[in-house]
Amino acid sequence: MPVVLAKELARVLEQEIIFGEIAPEARLVEEEVGERFGISRSPVREALRLVEQDGLVIRHPRRGIWASPVGRADLDEVYSCRLALEGLAAEQAARARAPSHVAALEKALAEMEAAHARGDVRAYFQGNVDFTDVIHDAAKNETLRRLLNGIGKQALRYRYLAYASAPELVTMSLSGSKDILAAVSQGNARLAREVTERLIRRSWDAIGAAIERGAAA
């Protein structure tokens, strides 16, 4: 039970950090987290360790545990890795061109379109996460998946920040996702990679601008 509790609590804390409900650089105190969720300190400690592994919190000796900052330097580190890895995943997904994965991409895209039509940014974000998860599955490369997982949670914070702070990026993302789906469906590996990298570069620029606007405010 403590292990199950820790994993579930880690999932909840991850979501709160990704969606900004726990602010960047906010302190997380074990006792306070435990009181909030009615959980003993042992699973809380393990949950925070799991969240730390994903780069969403930082542990400072003698100062405690803090939500990781959101900043330009960190964004550049995460997105320089994401650019190369996501591009490669799309390329390999197009080479594999499995009908089941194409169908899953179409389903995720339909969810994104529906969320966009009703102006639901959070639902759009989840659909977009599902879309990229299918790309990762379709690439059939476990080493690549492990590398993507290593930066995945950190990247999610910035992806949600992008959609929440720059609504025009949702439209751009939807258009780019349609192009990625078309390239994968056609088995055009080169185009799939190019479209993916172009979309990530544009998102990177937009998120950076949003961060700089926030710093200047």
N, C-alpha and C positions, 0 to 999 in steps of 0.2 A: 503493500500500500504506500509506504513512503516514497518509493521509486515512481509509482503511478502519479501520486500527488505532485512530486517534483516536476515531472514531465508536463503535466497539465498546467501547473503554475508557470513554468517556463514559457509555454505556448501563449498564455494570457499576457504575461509581461512583454513578450516579443511583440505581440499585436499592439499593445499600448505604446510601446516605444516607436514602432513603425508608423503608427497613425498619429504620433505627436501627443498622445494623451499623457504620456510621461515625457516631459520636455527634455531636450538635449541638456546635458550637464546637471540634471536633477539628481539629488542624492537618493539612493535606495538603502534604507536601514532595515536590517533583517527583522528586528522586533516589530517595526511598523508594518512591514509587508505581512508578517505572520498575523498580526492583529487584524489587519484589513481583511484577510482571507480566512481567518480562523484556523490557521495551520501552525503546527509547531516549528521550531527553528531548524530542525534537521532537514526536512524537505525544502524549506525556504532557502537554506544555504546551498543545497544541491541544485535547486532551480536557478539561482543566481550564477552558479558555476556554469550551468549549461548555456545561459544567456551570454555569459562572458566569452565562452568558446566561439559564439557566433559573431563576436565583435560589437555587440549592442550595448554592453556595459564595460567599464574599465575599473579595475581594482587598484587603488592607490594604497601602498603600505602606510598604516597608521592614520589614514584619512578616510577610508571606507570605499564604498562602491558607488559609482556615478554612471548615469546614462552617458553613452559616448557622445562627444560633441558632433555637431554638423558644421562642416566648414569646407572652404575651397580646397585646402590641401588634401583632406580626407576624400572629398569627392573626386579629385583628380587621380588619386591612387586607385580608388575603387573602379572608376569608369575607364581608366587606361587598361585595366585587366578585363573588365567586362566587354569592352570593344572587341578585343581579340578573341575572347572565349565565346561570346555570343555569335560572332561572325562565323567562327569555325563550326559551332553547333548547327547553325542554319545551313551551312554548306553541306555538312554530313547528313543532315535530315533530308535535304533535297536529293542527295545521292542514293539514300536508302529508299525514299519515295514509297513508303508503305501505305496502302489504302486506309488502314485503320487509323493511322496518324493523321492523314489528310482529313478524314471524317471528324476526328477529335479537334483539329484546328478549326474546321468549319463551325463546329458547335461552340467553341470558345469565342470565335469571332461574332457569331450570332448573339451571344450573351453581351459582348462588348457593345455591339450596335444597339441592343435594346437598352442597356444602361446609359449609353450616350444620348439616346432619344429622350429619355426621361430626366436627364441631367443628374444622374446619380454617380458622382465621382468615385465613391468608395466601391460600388459594385463594378464600375468600369475597371478600376484598378484590379479587383479580384479576377475579373475575366481576362485581363491582360496577363496577370500572373499565371493563370491556367494555360493561356496560349503559349507562353514561353516555356512552361513546364513540359508541354507536349513536344515542343522543339527539342528540348533536352533529352526526352525519352526517345524521340525519333532518331537522334544522332547515333544511338547505339554505341556509345563510347563511355565506359565507366570511369576512366581516368578524367576525361573532360567533365563528366558530371560531378565528380568529387571536387574538382577545381572550381566549378561554378557554385557548388554548395558552399564552398569556403568563403565566397564573397556575397552569397545570395541574400542573406538577411540585411547586411549593410546596404546593398544596392536597393533593396525594397524601400528603405527609408527615403532614399533620394527619388525613387520612382514615384512614390506617393506624393512627396513634396512637389514634384514637377506638376502632377495633375491638379493638385490642390491650389498651387500658387500661380500656375500659368494655364488657364483653361484651353487656350489655343493648342496646347500640346496634346490634348485628348483627341482633337480632330486630326492632328498630324500623326499621332500614334495609330489611330484607326486606319487612316489611309496607308501608312507604312505596313501595318499588319496584313492588310489586304494584298499588298504587293508581295510580302513574304509568303503568304499562303499560295499565291499564284505561282511563284517561283518554285516552291516545294512541290506543288501539284504537277508542274511541268518537268520536274527533275532537273531544273536549271541551277546547279550548285553555285556557279559563279555569281549569278544574279541574286540568289538567296543571300549570299554573304555580303554582296555590295549593298543591297537594300537594308539589311540588318545593320551594317556598320554606319550607313548614312543616317538611319533613324537614331541610333545611339549617340552619334556625334551631335546631332541637333538637340537631343534631350540634354546631353552633357552641357552644351552651351547655355541652354535655357535655365537649367538648374543652377549653374554657376552664376548667372545673372540674378536669379532670385535670391541666392545667398548673399551676393554683394549688395543688393537692394536692402536686405534685412540688416546687414552690418552697418549700412549708411544711415538707417532710420534712427 
